[in-house]
Amino acid sequence: MDSQIYGRSIFFLIVFAIASLSTSTLAALPNNPQPKSHSPTTSSSSTKVAAATTTAQINSNSVLVALLDSHYTELAELVEKALLLQTLEEAVGNHNITIFAPKNEALERQLDPEFKRFLLEPGNLKSLQTLLMFHIIPNRIGSTQWPHPGSGRHHQTLCSSHERLHLATHKNDSRKSVNSAQIIRPDDVTRPDGVIHGIERLLIPRSVEDDFNRRRNLRTISAILPEGAPEVDPRTHRLKKPAAPVPAGAPPVLPVYDALAPGPSLAPAPAPGPGGPHHHFDGESQVKDFIHTLLHYGGYNEMADILVNLTSLATEMGRLVSEGYVLTVLAPNDEAMAKLTTDQLSEPGAPEQIVYYHIIPEYQTEESMYNSVRRFGKVRYDTLRLPHKVVAQEADGSVKFGQGDVSAYLFDPDIYTDGRISVQGIDGVLFPFEEEEAKAEKKTAPVVKVAAKPRRGKLMEVACRMLGAFGHDSHFSTCQ
């Protein structure tokens, strides 16, 4: 009886195992019809997920992968910094594309450093994305599909419908071009979903160029007061009344108190002159003009940024010039400003103190300073950072400012000269000379030890005199 029950149990186990194996095998077959789900929401969501997964997958033979692995390393790096990989993956998944890739030299050495700095700033990510998408056309255009010589064709880009690329072929030499850039390597990289053409220069859309020019325009700078803004008198705390117009060269029409006032304590310069937004000494316009000149000159953007954005020194300089003062600015170039450490700029008011030491309340040019150091050797100029002075001397046929390791040479002379403000470019940042070195220069006389003679009493004085009268005082050391 027990053997029959044991045999039946083994039989049922074998049948159950065979049924389970057949069910799993049928489920694994691709053409096996699955049972219909009773939840339509679940089926639709699973379909969307599957479609999204299919779209996101990029073949290893894709033109996008070829771009990232190609010799256009500068363009590939910009694409990664612009966070455009997902957008380009979707574009490649929808249709073929044509990429116009600038050569590395065009992005490394031929591109304006200020414009490249503008593109890489975090706040200008949209402009960088627009610039890169301007180089991509959402259809495939090979070198054989170019317009005929003497004709052209406009194509829409991925950045916007308004920004278009003009493809043309020259009549004379049959050179292919896109906008103003020449195609130097047609069909450089060819893939099933796109093609890459090498071009000689970067293509800049109109919108990005307008954003860059708007950023450089000094009219949008809020650190400088607009023309005609009301000013408060610091003595009376009331609004200043606009002064009457004074013709150029006329004597100043000022109250007696203002005429005798020493002016701002930071600028012991000439006596005040006529001021006002529309009068002879328009300080704000002159400060705007010299900052604009710094930006156009190139290499002094950090100095202009400190004057306008980080501090209110531009406004202060405008007021000084409006009151009749003259200034000479020793402007360090960008390479010198980049060497400043965090400790030198972290203290409160550190940028202002650094710039104050580079402003001389005199009008000096390259010729006047060089003649002074040639004649007098060392010249000490007052600065707006009282009581410190900057030392100038002749060195290597030029003017050298500072002493010791903290020194700078006159690098770009007479960047801006208008009679009230003079800007001289230097190749280093100056710091006040420590007084300890001046003290060390004073030679201290050597200390000579003088042995003090022992003091003698009155009785000993009388005895020594008596012995001296007989000529025996030399025998006693006390009487010598």
Disulfide bonds with the S-S distance in Angstrom:
Cys464-Cys479 1.98
